[in-house]
Amino acid sequence: MSKNLLFDVITNEIMDIVGHDDVTVQEAERVAYGMDVYLVPQIWLDSGLKPPRPEWIVFPESAGEISRLLKMASRHGIPVIPYGGGTGSQGGTVPLYGGILLDVKKMNHIIKIDEESLAVTVQPGVNGQHLEWTVNKKGFTLAHYPASQYGATVGGYVAARGSGTLSTKYGKAEDMVISMEIALPSGEVIRTLPVPSHACGPDLLQLFVGSEGTLGVITEITMRLDPIPEERRWRAYLFDDIRKGLEAGRRIMTRRLRPCTIRLYDENSTQRIVKRVLGLDVAGSYMVVGSDGDKESVDLEMRTIHDICSELNGKDLGPDLGEHWWKHRYDFYFPPLNLMLPQMFGTVETTATFDRIHDIYVAKKRVIEEGFKEWGATYIGHFSHWFPWGVMVYDRFIIEKPPQDPHEALQLHTEIWGKAARTSIQHGGILNDHHGIGFKLGWLMPEQYGAAWPVLQGIKDLLDPLGIMNPGKLGFIRRCK
Ligand SMILES: Cc1cc2nc3c(=O)[nH]c(=O)nc-3n(C[C@H](O)[C@H](O)[C@H](O)COP(=O)(O)OP(=O)(O)OC[C@H]3O[C@@H](n4cnc5c(N)ncnc54)[C@H](O)[C@@H]3O)c2cc1C
């Protein structure tokens, strides 16, 4: 929106709601808030092009203010984009059509730590690491350890269905949430039922989990806590190949053991990443396993895991290479070891049942390495979030020398994503496990859901008939013009 009379009118209405200090229209901030960690807007900016920018960045301090802002935005038909830490990788907070960027980080109070039920109630803008440190002081843990926890918010964890290093035992963010308060696009503020388990009809709570700011703004969240375990132990194994490692993981999970972590790197990652971080120069598939709890249960679990790995000729690398991995687990994601421009890369992760996951891995490796041979595309993957019925493959494509022209780069990027994602879907996988959809994958959502897609679109239209909430995301039709 150009700076005209209407712009001024709206700016003043926003100030009336949140005060003068909680809104900015400064150019530098508009540029900064135009991006998350999605590669494409970064390529855009890097090439001197302008990624989309919000007109207003607003810092609400209560659900009441958010409610009034949403009513005001509905009246004017302005997009509203909730923003937590901005660490998302799917373009979820990118204001494609401009509008109001709602940064909730001033709503950062830890409202209640319930030591009887082991639950914590927070405002959505609480930083993940701060929350972890706070509850640690009382002997608890949220046990949600994404590599982005220093920057991400609890609202972002839940809104994007995030997952942490210990998810195999403690679950994803969606499994930890007990209840929520949400400001609907109409401005009405609602609460889900007080507990997540019930027989009172369909699950309202899970409707808003993973909604990525398209159905409302999460204004309060109650999450489960766990006691800090007496001990956490690590051990590493080396398998001849990924197939054997996958079978070991499957046997561990289908025996119904509950390790906090199983992370299995494919041969490429073992050579390329594990070698750089751990200094382990070996051929094969490196697996790290963690178990936590009281000493007796950890002893028993680690012994059983060891037996399973030995049955499959997994070479015992001992505890040190496991411990070392745990201490350096975030190194993989930050300079100098992370991928960054001018490299082109993408995490095209998917989840599937055990009977399908190896086929998916092989098919995607082929699609990327053979389909994009002329670009020298490489494919690496690790299997890191395990479920009783299957596992997620965190797989990536990497192109060292992508096209320099941003339009050509976007074309190549879209083509790779389309092929990788469709390969996952065709083989019984899903579009995404824990990074969310944003606008990066929104265009593929109707294919993911098939005949069920209009059900989700119908819910969106019912809750947000004017389409003000985060337009252009999750594949929903844009109504707000
Ligand atoms: C280096 C790095 C490592 C990462 N590692 C992991 C990882 O290990 N596991 C993982 O799960 N993710 C990971 N991510 C991705 C990202 O950090 C997660 O998706 C995280 O949960 C996003 O939180 P955020 O607060 O930054 O959300 P944002 O990026 O601010 O927002 C994400 C989406 O949620 C919506 N949203 C945010 N707050 C609200 C709210 N209050 N109400 C409604 N909607 C809201 C936004 O509109 C947007 O659509 C990583 C990212 C980086 C950069």
The ligand as an SDF file (V2000), in Angstrom:
LIG
                    3D

 53 58  0  0  0  0  0  0  0  0999 V2000
   19.0560  -23.2960   11.8150 C   0  0  0  0  0  0  0  0  0  0  0  0
   17.6250  -23.7930   11.8750 C   0  0  0  0  0  0  0  0  0  0  0  0
   17.3680  -25.0420   12.4040 C   0  0  0  0  0  0  0  0  0  0  0  0
   16.0680  -25.5110   12.4950 C   0  0  0  0  0  0  0  0  0  0  0  0
   15.8470  -26.7090   13.0910 N   0  0  0  0  0  0  0  0  0  0  0  0
   14.5910  -27.1260   13.3090 C   0  0  0  0  0  0  0  0  0  0  0  0
   14.3610  -28.3330   14.0240 C   0  0  0  0  0  0  0  0  0  0  0  0
   15.2880  -29.0080   14.4790 O   0  0  0  0  0  0  0  0  0  0  0  0
   13.0720  -28.7130   14.2160 N   0  0  0  0  0  0  0  0  0  0  0  0
   12.0230  -27.9640   13.7570 C   0  0  0  0  0  0  0  0  0  0  0  0
   10.8790  -28.3460   13.9720 O   0  0  0  0  0  0  0  0  0  0  0  0
   12.2280  -26.8400   13.0460 N   0  0  0  0  0  0  0  0  0  0  0  0
   13.4690  -26.3890   12.8330 C   0  0  0  0  0  0  0  0  0  0  0  0
   13.6710  -25.2250   12.1530 N   0  0  0  0  0  0  0  0  0  0  0  0
   12.5140  -24.4940   11.5850 C   0  0  0  0  0  0  0  0  0  0  0  0
   11.8580  -23.4760   12.5750 C   0  0  0  0  0  0  0  0  0  0  0  0
   12.7670  -23.0510   13.5380 O   0  0  0  0  0  0  0  0  0  0  0  0
   10.6510  -24.0790   13.2570 C   0  0  0  0  0  0  0  0  0  0  0  0
    9.6270  -24.2590   12.3060 O   0  0  0  0  0  0  0  0  0  0  0  0
   10.0780  -23.2420   14.4170 C   0  0  0  0  0  0  0  0  0  0  0  0
    9.0940  -24.0120   15.0680 O   0  0  0  0  0  0  0  0  0  0  0  0
    9.5160  -21.9290   13.9790 C   0  0  0  0  0  0  0  0  0  0  0  0
    9.3030  -21.1120   15.1280 O   0  0  0  0  0  0  0  0  0  0  0  0
    9.2900  -19.5280   15.0070 P   0  0  0  0  0  0  0  0  0  0  0  0
    8.8600  -18.9840   16.3210 O   0  0  0  0  0  0  0  0  0  0  0  0
   10.5610  -19.0200   14.4760 O   0  0  0  0  0  0  0  0  0  0  0  0
    8.1150  -19.3560   13.9430 O   0  0  0  0  0  0  0  0  0  0  0  0
    8.0060  -18.3280   12.7180 P   0  0  0  0  0  0  0  0  0  0  0  0
    9.0450  -18.6100   11.7070 O   0  0  0  0  0  0  0  0  0  0  0  0
    7.9200  -16.9530   13.2480 O   0  0  0  0  0  0  0  0  0  0  0  0
    6.5670  -18.7480   12.1630 O   0  0  0  0  0  0  0  0  0  0  0  0
    6.3440  -20.0210   11.5970 C   0  0  0  0  0  0  0  0  0  0  0  0
    4.8650  -20.1100   11.1780 C   0  0  0  0  0  0  0  0  0  0  0  0
    4.0380  -20.1070   12.3400 O   0  0  0  0  0  0  0  0  0  0  0  0
    3.1490  -18.9880   12.3190 C   0  0  0  0  0  0  0  0  0  0  0  0
    3.0700  -18.4730   13.6850 N   0  0  0  0  0  0  0  0  0  0  0  0
    4.0880  -18.0680   14.4830 C   0  0  0  0  0  0  0  0  0  0  0  0
    3.6180  -17.6750   15.6720 N   0  0  0  0  0  0  0  0  0  0  0  0
    2.2630  -17.8330   15.6320 C   0  0  0  0  0  0  0  0  0  0  0  0
    1.2090  -17.5810   16.5480 C   0  0  0  0  0  0  0  0  0  0  0  0
    1.4120  -17.0940   17.7760 N   0  0  0  0  0  0  0  0  0  0  0  0
   -0.0570  -17.8520   16.1620 N   0  0  0  0  0  0  0  0  0  0  0  0
   -0.3110  -18.3490   14.9260 C   0  0  0  0  0  0  0  0  0  0  0  0
    0.6550  -18.5940   14.0220 N   0  0  0  0  0  0  0  0  0  0  0  0
    1.9200  -18.3440   14.3690 C   0  0  0  0  0  0  0  0  0  0  0  0
    3.7410  -18.0040   11.3250 C   0  0  0  0  0  0  0  0  0  0  0  0
    2.7430  -17.1970   10.7210 O   0  0  0  0  0  0  0  0  0  0  0  0
    4.4080  -18.9400   10.3360 C   0  0  0  0  0  0  0  0  0  0  0  0
    3.4620  -19.3910    9.4030 O   0  0  0  0  0  0  0  0  0  0  0  0
   14.9840  -24.7290   12.0170 C   0  0  0  0  0  0  0  0  0  0  0  0
   15.2370  -23.4670   11.4730 C   0  0  0  0  0  0  0  0  0  0  0  0
   16.5410  -23.0100   11.4060 C   0  0  0  0  0  0  0  0  0  0  0  0
   16.7820  -21.6460   10.8480 C   0  0  0  0  0  0  0  0  0  0  0  0
  1  2  1  0
  2  3  1  0
  2 52  2  0
  3  4  2  0
  4  5  1  0
  4 50  1  0
  5  6  2  0
  6  7  1  0
  6 13  1  0
  7  8  2  0
  7  9  1  0
  9 10  1  0
 10 11  2  0
 10 12  1  0
 12 13  2  0
 13 14  1  0
 14 15  1  0
 14 50  1  0
 15 16  1  0
 16 17  1  0
 16 18  1  0
 18 19  1  0
 18 20  1  0
 20 21  1  0
 20 22  1  0
 22 23  1  0
 23 24  1  0
 24 25  2  0
 24 26  1  0
 24 27  1  0
 27 28  1  0
 28 29  2  0
 28 30  1  0
 28 31  1  0
 31 32  1  0
 32 33  1  0
 33 34  1  0
 33 48  1  0
 34 35  1  0
 35 36  1  0
 35 46  1  0
 36 37  1  0
 36 45  1  0
 37 38  2  0
 38 39  1  0
 39 40  1  0
 39 45  2  0
 40 41  1  0
 40 42  2  0
 42 43  1  0
 43 44  2  0
 44 45  1  0
 46 47  1  0
 46 48  1  0
 48 49  1  0
 50 51  2  0
 51 52  1  0
 52 53  1  0
M  END
$$$$
